[in-house]
């Protein structure tokens, strides 16, 4: 089953098979194996040697983990984005100290994001939960066994205690998934029930071993089928962990319970073979190595990530895992001194952990692998005309002035105006939402999602020059058009957007702007009915309407790409047909806007030419991430936007 679990994990991560639940299977297995060891020792001696227990864990887990953490740091420095290196090292520190899961909760990480934001240490979240379990479990079990024997003379209280943990933890995971998906997915208290299921099964193993062999065989086969079928039914749109992970967990429990009776014709007929035994033996190393290679592979190979590359990562990481198993894992696991003197194992494990953590701290102070221009360099112009975009298409090397500013580019976003975060359910007017000339006689409202907010600074400058009050009404990921949006951060309907939009519409009617500018990201969820509903509301305000077409999607984190391709920045450009994603929905929204009398500002000419959308135009990086334009580039578009806005304001 270890082999099944790791093959599920690697297949899903590498995009070979859309099958989830491998980590959940592994959690149950870990709980069962550790519980079996602890209960056997308690039965034999009446206590648990914490030194021996923790020494065994250190011998098995710490040395391979240290090698992978440090090796990943070296690869990240050589091939990864220099702009992310320090964040990666902070992740490496969290991984070495076994609290990576809580770091991911803190940063609100979307584990299934496919936007280049993943950390090569991200997969350490599950190992962190297991290691936290290994610290606390023996202490709790010894206490509960002692109390149970004192009161019940049997294991009844332990079983009740474990069932309470399972029920409480499962409820927390299920209830928090819709509210805070990163917390539910990564936190210890919402996942510990899966490991505890394995511990409870180890407690009940003597009963399971007396099961009728025919029944046991059926149970084990049904369990294996449950694991595989429910794992394939889980998709990227399934709210996780929720209740969906219960399928792989229950299936694994059934496989193990059936196997306890040694039925002879159970799932062991399929699972017990030399190939799966070997894969299971190297599964820990494979888990450690596949994810860093997967994340860093595009930077290592310097080409677009194809399906063949996913297969290469799976195979290469397996080979590395084999080497890691024989060269590191087995040697430390069977170290005679550590076995004979457990305290040495604990001390060595602690020293290795501290050394790895120290290496991550030191790595944060080494110079970044990033070319920089001489101090005093200043940014030049960006967009001047369509010719400047055409010139940018043919540029291959990053200029010295752009190199000098590249490290600050991820923070080069709008300073003026406002945008509401995910959890905000109601728009409220506040001072920060007013830009331009606050005393202006005319009011322009810029409304939309983050693709409206990204224009704030240039609208602020235009508003000051024209004496116009600019009001921002924006919410991240929330289209002003009325249709259902699924928020990827929580993997559910974005209900906060629906309520916020209603309050924003009400505020619009109060403001009664002279000009209303609508801008939002092109989405596949868009539909004509929703667009019509919104534009009816916009029309009722009496404002002159302006619809700005969406900016191109660069398809990758642009600063990271530029930092790793200084001598060939054309690799960071994108074809226009790719960048202008969802063209049918873009066209539909434009048609609806025109139907309701909106002036159209087509932004394409400010970003694309000769079928290419460059990442750098003039001496300006166009995007500060994988989607939004930089503040400095937006300001250079003032000559592009101002004439159109002046004309509309004159009519208002």
Buried (B, 14 or more C-beta within 10 A) or exposed (E): BBBBBBBBBBBBBBBBEEBBBBBBBBBBBBBBBBBBBBBEBBEEEEEBEBBBBBBBBBBBBBBBBBBBBBBBBEBBBEBBBBBBBBBBBBBBBBBBBBBBBBBBBEBBBBBBEEEBBBBBBBBBBBBBBBBBBBEEBBEBBBEBBBEBBEEEEEBEBBBEBBBEBBEBBBEBBBEBBBEBBBBBBBBBBBBBBBBBBBBBBBBBBEEBEEBEBEEBBBBBBBBBBBBBEBBBEBEEEBBBBBEBBBBBBBBBBBBBBBBBBEBEEBBBEEBEEEEBEEBBBBBBBBBBBBBBBBBBBBBBBEEEBEEEBBEBBBEBBBEBBBEBBEEBBEEBBEBEEBBEBBEBBBBBBEEBBEEBBEBBEEBBEEEBBBBBBEEEBEBEEBBBEEEBBBBBBEBEEBBEBBBBBBBEBBEBBBEBBBBBEBEBBEBEEEEEBBBBBEEBEBBBBBBBBBBBBBBBBBBBBBBBEBEBBBBBBBBBBBBBBBBEBEBBBBBBEBBBBBBBBBBBBEBBEEBEBBBBBBBBBBBEBBBBEBBBBBBEBBBEBEBBBBBBBBBBBBBBBBBBBBBBBBEEBBBBBBEBEEBBBBEEBBEBBBEBBBEBEBBBBEBBEBBBBEEBBBBBBBBBBBBBBBBBBBBBBBBBBBEBBBEBBEEBBEEB
